[in-house]
Amino acid sequence: MDLTRFPRAALTDGPTPIRSLDRLSTHLGAELNGVRLFVKRDDVGPVGGGGNKLRKLEFLLGQALAEGADTVITVGALQSNHARLTAAAAARLGLACELFLTRSVPREDADYTGNGNRLLQDLFGARIHLLPGEADSLAEAEARAEVLRGEGRRVSVFPSGGSSPLGCLGYAACAAEIAEQAALIGLDFARIVVPNGSAGTHAGLAAGFLALGRDPRCVLSYTVLAPEEQARSATIARARDTAALIDPGLTLPDDAIGIDGAHRGPGYGIPTEGMREAVRLMARTEGLLLDPVYSGKAFAGLLHDVRAGAYPAGAAVLFVMTGGVPGLFAYRGEFAGA
Ligand SMILES: *Cc1c(COP(=O)(O)O)cnc(C)c1O
C-alpha cells in the first residue's frame, strides 16, 4: 500500500508499541478462557497528549499545509479529544485554530464544562465557539470559514473526528504498521478491537487490511456514539471511500464491517458500569489509562466477550488504545474515591 503521494505533517514518532497485558491476564485467570490480550499504544504520541486523532491529522494537516492554509477549523463535543489534538497540532505547525464545540452531552458541571479537554483546547490557544447540542456544527464551521476567507485567510475545515476519507488514511497506514509488527513478533492477531465514534479508526483499518490483501473482518469495533446499525452503515461508507482513495480497484464486501452496539449504554458520553470496571481494572493491574467515553466502553465490551468465551483458547487479541486520558478529569465524579 503506497500512500507516499499524500502529503503528511509529522505528528507521530514512528510505530507505537504493542505489548501483552500480563498482570491483567493473571488477574483474570480462568475468566480469560485462554485468550492472549495485547494492546497497541496509540494513546502515546508526541503532540498534545497523544491519541488516535494524530494519525488522521497527519494526513489532514499535510494536505492543508500543501494548500497553503493558515487556519484550521474543526468540530466536536465539548470534551472532544479530536478538537484538543487539532488545536495542539495547529499550534505545533504555526496555524490558527478555531473549534465549534456542541453541548451534546447533558452535563453542566464545572468538571465537564471547564476541565479535561476543554481546559487544554484553551491552553493550546484555539478560538472557541460554543453551540447548543442540536446545532449543525459543521455548517457553522463552513460559514465561519467563508467569513475568514473573505478577509484573505486560507482556511481548511475538518469534519467530526477528522474522519474524512483522507483522515482515515491514517488508520489504513496503521493497518500496515500492525501487520509488520505482528510478523516481527510472530503473532497472528485473531482480532483487532477498537472503539467506534466517528467511524474513522475502524474504517481506516478495514480499508488498510483490504488493501494489504487481508480480511477486513479481523477488525471489530464497539460503537460508543451511534446505535449499532447506524454505526455499521457509516463505517462501511467511510471504509469504501477510504479504500477508493487508496486504490479505486478495491471492493469491500457488505459483511466486512463487524460492529457491536451492546456496550454503548444510554448514549454518547454517558457512563456505564462496564466502563467504570474496565477503567479501574486496567489502571490497577497494568498502570494504563483508558478513557470514560471511548476506550473504557470498548474495553468493557472486549472483557465481556472474552469472559463469555467469544474467542478460542490461544487466540491473540489486540486492543488499540486510542487515548482520551484528559476525559478522566471531566468525569472525576465517576472515579473519585473508587
Ligand atoms: C475519537 C476517539 C475514538 C474513536 O475514533 P473514531 O475514529 O472517531 O471512531 C476512540 N477513542 C478516543 C480516545 C477518541 O478520542
The ligand as a MOL file (V3000), in Angstrom:
LIG
                    3D

  0  0  0     0  0            999 V3000
M  V30 BEGIN CTAB
M  V30 COUNTS 15 15 0 0 0
M  V30 BEGIN ATOM
M  V30 1 C -12.2160 9.8530 18.6020 0
M  V30 2 C -11.8350 8.7930 19.5610 0
M  V30 3 C -12.1430 7.4410 19.3060 0
M  V30 4 C -12.9780 6.9910 18.1540 0
M  V30 5 O -12.3230 7.0940 16.9150 0
M  V30 6 P -13.2270 7.3330 15.6230 0
M  V30 7 O -12.2380 7.3030 14.5370 0
M  V30 8 O -13.8780 8.6650 15.8050 0
M  V30 9 O -14.2300 6.2410 15.5400 0
M  V30 10 C -11.6900 6.4810 20.1970 0
M  V30 11 N -11.0180 6.8320 21.3060 0
M  V30 12 C -10.7090 8.1160 21.5970 0
M  V30 13 C -9.9850 8.3990 22.8520 0
M  V30 14 C -11.1170 9.1400 20.7370 0
M  V30 15 O -10.8300 10.4080 21.0500 0
M  V30 END ATOM
M  V30 BEGIN BOND
M  V30 1 1 1 2
M  V30 2 1 2 3
M  V30 3 2 2 14
M  V30 4 1 3 4
M  V30 5 2 3 10
M  V30 6 1 4 5
M  V30 7 1 5 6
M  V30 8 2 6 7
M  V30 9 1 6 8
M  V30 10 1 6 9
M  V30 11 1 10 11
M  V30 12 2 11 12
M  V30 13 1 12 13
M  V30 14 1 12 14
M  V30 15 1 14 15
M  V30 END BOND
M  V30 END CTAB
M  END
